[in-house]
């Protein structure tokens, strides 16, 4: 008989190993500086009067805390303040977790 096997059995393990070996190698610069540069490309250039990224993150955390407390008036005020200063926020539908994984942001120019 032998030891119990998992659901995939021996052939499933071999197929998984073959897929892993044939996967294309990782390419590109994965440095933190490059990651930040990519975020800047996605988020755009800050318009005049826009808050700093640190200030935006703090405001998003405050906004999501207000949402958790069901203080939607305060959450809307923070969102509107960010928008008036050139930042648009977007919430992940049904997202759970901390503010920065649930809410993304980018700069907005009229």
Backbone bond lengths (Angstrom), bond angles and torsions (degrees), N, CA, C in turn:
res aa  C-N    CA-C-N  psi(-1)  N-CA   C-N-CA  omega(-1)  CA-C   N-CA-C  phi
1 X - - - 1.456 - - 1.534 111.34 -
2 X 1.301 119.74 -65.76 1.460 122.55 178.41 1.514 112.13 97.12
3 X 1.325 115.97 -179.39 1.471 120.22 -177.89 1.519 110.94 -70.21
4 X 1.351 116.76 154.10 1.470 119.90 179.10 1.527 110.22 -65.15
5 X 1.324 115.58 144.89 1.462 120.72 179.44 1.521 109.96 -104.93
6 X 1.317 115.07 156.94 1.462 117.70 175.17 1.524 109.30 -76.63
7 X 1.317 117.70 -178.67 1.464 121.75 -175.34 1.525 112.80 -61.79
8 X 1.316 117.04 -32.20 1.460 119.01 -176.40 1.531 112.47 -77.24
9 X 1.307 118.20 -24.52 1.459 119.98 -178.36 1.516 110.70 70.92
10 X 1.297 116.10 -173.23 1.465 120.39 -176.29 1.522 111.85 -69.76
11 X 1.328 117.89 -41.99 1.467 120.21 -178.52 1.521 111.28 -65.74
12 X 1.330 116.71 -37.33 1.467 119.84 179.04 1.508 111.75 -62.97
13 X 1.330 117.24 -38.78 1.464 120.77 178.30 1.515 110.59 -65.77
14 X 1.326 116.56 -40.24 1.462 120.25 179.65 1.524 111.07 -64.83
15 X 1.335 117.27 -41.07 1.458 120.74 178.38 1.523 111.11 -64.09
16 X 1.326 116.25 -42.62 1.466 120.26 179.22 1.520 110.34 -62.71
17 X 1.323 117.22 -41.83 1.467 120.72 178.76 1.521 110.74 -64.03
18 X 1.326 117.30 -40.62 1.461 121.09 179.30 1.526 110.73 -64.34
19 X 1.322 117.13 -41.38 1.470 120.01 177.82 1.514 111.03 -62.07
20 X 1.329 116.65 -42.16 1.464 120.24 -179.47 1.518 111.03 -63.95
21 X 1.341 116.63 -38.78 1.459 120.22 -179.95 1.517 111.69 -70.21
22 X 1.330 117.71 -32.59 1.458 120.41 -176.50 1.522 112.84 -88.80
23 X 1.316 117.13 -3.73 1.465 120.09 179.98 1.519 108.91 -63.84
24 X 1.327 117.61 142.01 1.463 119.38 179.88 1.524 110.17 -64.35
25 X 1.321 116.30 145.11 1.460 118.59 179.69 1.524 110.85 -66.39
26 X 1.300 115.11 151.53 1.463 120.29 178.05 1.519 108.37 -66.37
27 X 1.322 115.38 136.15 1.459 119.57 179.33 1.507 109.33 -125.72
28 X 1.304 115.09 165.90 1.456 119.67 175.99 1.510 112.13 93.04
29 X 1.285 113.70 164.71 1.457 122.19 -179.47 1.518 108.82 -84.39
30 X 1.310 117.28 120.13 1.465 121.62 -178.91 1.528 111.89 -104.64
31 X 1.314 117.15 20.11 1.455 120.49 -178.58 1.527 110.38 -70.74
32 X 1.333 117.03 153.35 1.474 119.40 178.01 1.521 112.53 -58.62
33 X 1.343 116.82 -35.41 1.461 119.25 179.38 1.529 111.25 -64.28
34 X 1.329 116.32 -39.94 1.465 120.10 178.93 1.519 110.64 -67.97
35 X 1.329 116.51 -38.40 1.466 120.01 178.03 1.523 110.26 -61.65
36 X 1.330 116.78 -42.42 1.467 119.98 177.72 1.523 110.96 -65.09
37 X 1.320 116.34 -38.19 1.466 119.61 178.24 1.523 110.33 -63.28
38 X 1.339 117.13 -39.43 1.469 120.11 177.85 1.519 111.02 -64.79
39 X 1.336 116.75 -40.34 1.463 119.58 176.96 1.519 110.41 -61.42
40 X 1.349 116.73 -41.04 1.457 119.93 178.46 1.524 110.52 -61.74
41 X 1.351 117.27 -38.29 1.451 120.43 178.23 1.523 110.93 -62.76
42 X 1.322 117.21 -41.00 1.462 122.30 -178.95 1.517 110.62 -72.88
43 X 1.311 116.38 -41.37 1.472 120.67 -175.38 1.509 112.69 -81.04
44 X 1.298 119.05 -18.91 1.448 122.05 178.52 1.513 112.01 84.33
45 X 1.317 114.70 -174.14 1.455 121.39 179.99 1.522 109.06 -92.58
46 X 1.323 116.76 139.39 1.473 118.60 -179.62 1.522 111.41 -68.02
47 X 1.320 116.69 133.91 1.464 119.37 174.41 1.528 110.11 -74.60
48 X 1.308 117.78 166.28 1.467 119.79 177.47 1.524 110.91 -57.60
49 X 1.316 116.19 134.59 1.462 121.30 178.27 1.513 114.71 84.14
50 X 1.323 117.37 2.81 1.470 120.28 -179.41 1.527 109.99 -72.05
51 X 1.328 117.47 146.35 1.459 120.35 176.62 1.530 110.47 -69.99
52 X 1.313 115.84 160.18 1.466 120.95 177.12 1.529 109.31 -71.82
53 X 1.331 117.86 158.90 1.469 119.45 176.92 1.536 113.00 -55.60
54 X 1.334 117.73 -37.77 1.467 119.35 177.92 1.521 111.35 -64.22
55 X 1.328 116.60 -41.10 1.468 120.53 178.78 1.533 110.49 -66.64
56 X 1.328 116.45 -38.71 1.460 120.47 178.23 1.524 109.73 -62.40
57 X 1.319 117.47 -46.13 1.461 120.99 179.72 1.521 111.36 -60.58
58 X 1.331 116.77 -41.57 1.465 120.15 178.70 1.525 110.60 -63.55
59 X 1.339 116.61 -42.39 1.460 120.39 -179.73 1.531 111.05 -66.76
60 X 1.333 117.19 -37.29 1.468 120.28 177.31 1.526 109.85 -64.71
61 X 1.319 117.06 -41.99 1.469 120.06 177.36 1.521 110.48 -61.25
62 X 1.347 117.16 -44.29 1.464 121.11 178.02 1.533 110.75 -62.30
63 X 1.323 116.20 -42.01 1.471 120.51 -179.97 1.522 111.17 -63.11
64 X 1.324 116.80 -45.69 1.455 118.96 -178.87 1.524 112.22 -69.57
65 X 1.317 117.03 -30.46 1.472 120.06 174.40 1.529 109.53 -65.76
66 X 1.322 117.01 -41.42 1.467 120.78 177.02 1.535 109.99 -62.77
67 X 1.314 117.05 -40.25 1.473 120.22 177.98 1.525 110.97 -63.30
68 X 1.338 117.50 -40.35 1.472 120.49 178.53 1.526 111.45 -62.28
69 X 1.348 115.89 -33.74 1.475 120.81 178.89 1.524 111.49 -83.50
70 X 1.322 117.80 2.74 1.475 124.14 -175.90 1.521 111.98 63.28
71 X 1.337 117.23 26.80 1.461 122.63 175.76 1.531 107.23 -93.61
72 X 1.338 114.83 72.21 1.450 120.05 -172.56 1.527 112.64 -71.33
73 X 1.333 117.36 -25.70 1.468 119.11 175.04 1.522 110.12 -62.23
74 X 1.332 117.09 -45.82 1.467 121.12 179.37 1.528 110.53 -65.68
75 X 1.330 117.49 -42.31 1.463 121.04 178.85 1.529 110.37 -60.44
76 X 1.328 117.10 -41.49 1.463 121.22 178.57 1.528 111.19 -66.94
77 X 1.331 117.50 -37.66 1.466 120.94 177.43 1.525 110.56 -60.65
78 X 1.326 116.42 -44.68 1.463 120.29 -179.49 1.528 110.00 -65.12
79 X 1.339 117.19 -44.13 1.469 120.73 178.08 1.524 110.39 -59.78
80 X 1.333 116.90 -44.35 1.465 120.68 -179.51 1.526 111.46 -65.78
81 X 1.330 117.35 -38.54 1.467 120.27 177.74 1.524 110.16 -63.20
82 X 1.330 116.88 -43.75 1.463 119.79 177.74 1.531 110.10 -61.16
83 X 1.320 117.26 -44.01 1.468 121.03 -179.10 1.524 110.94 -62.58
84 X 1.333 116.56 -42.31 1.462 120.60 179.68 1.527 111.74 -64.82
85 X 1.333 116.35 -23.80 1.471 120.99 179.53 1.529 111.94 -99.05
86 X 1.346 117.00 10.76 1.457 120.81 172.76 1.513 115.77 91.85
87 X 1.344 117.25 24.87 1.465 120.69 179.48 1.529 108.72 -127.29
88 X 1.331 116.26 129.75 1.458 121.97 177.68 1.524 107.69 -109.17
89 X 1.340 116.19 133.02 1.465 120.83 178.34 1.519 109.47 -108.38
90 X 1.329 115.07 151.44 1.461 121.42 179.57 1.517 107.71 -138.32
91 X 1.326 116.17 126.99 1.460 121.42 -178.24 1.520 110.33 -98.60
92 X 1.323 115.83 138.43 1.465 121.46 175.41 1.519 107.97 -70.12
93 X 1.306 117.08 128.23 1.458 121.05 -178.80 1.529 110.03 -62.72
94 X 1.317 116.51 124.06 1.461 121.39 179.11 1.509 113.64 67.93
95 X 1.338 117.26 18.06 1.459 120.57 -175.66 1.515 112.90 -70.46
96 X 1.309 114.93 144.16 1.457 122.56 175.61 1.512 107.41 -127.84
97 X 1.297 116.62 143.22 1.459 120.36 178.98 1.503 110.03 134.97
98 X 1.321 115.68 -164.10 1.458 118.20 -178.23 1.527 110.06 -79.00
99 X 1.317 114.85 168.48 1.464 121.08 -171.99 1.517 112.65 -57.45
100 X 1.321 117.50 -38.84 1.452 118.94 -172.69 1.520 112.92 -80.96
101 X 1.323 118.69 -14.18 1.457 119.29 175.19 1.527 110.73 -93.67
102 X 1.320 117.72 -20.25 1.468 122.10 -178.05 1.526 110.79 -93.94
103 X 1.320 117.41 -32.42 1.460 122.51 -175.24 1.518 110.28 -118.10
104 X 1.322 116.26 127.23 1.460 120.55 174.18 1.526 108.41 -108.47
105 X 1.313 116.11 165.08 1.451 119.40 -179.59 1.524 109.66 -146.70
106 X 1.350 113.78 160.76 1.458 120.87 173.97 1.525 108.20 -154.55
107 X 1.309 114.73 160.04 1.459 119.44 177.04 1.517 109.33 -77.13
108 X 1.334 115.78 150.30 1.452 122.47 -178.87 1.514 109.51 -130.83
109 X 1.326 115.82 132.95 1.469 121.68 176.14 1.515 107.93 -116.49
110 X 1.322 115.95 134.79 1.481 119.65 176.69 1.506 110.40 -73.87
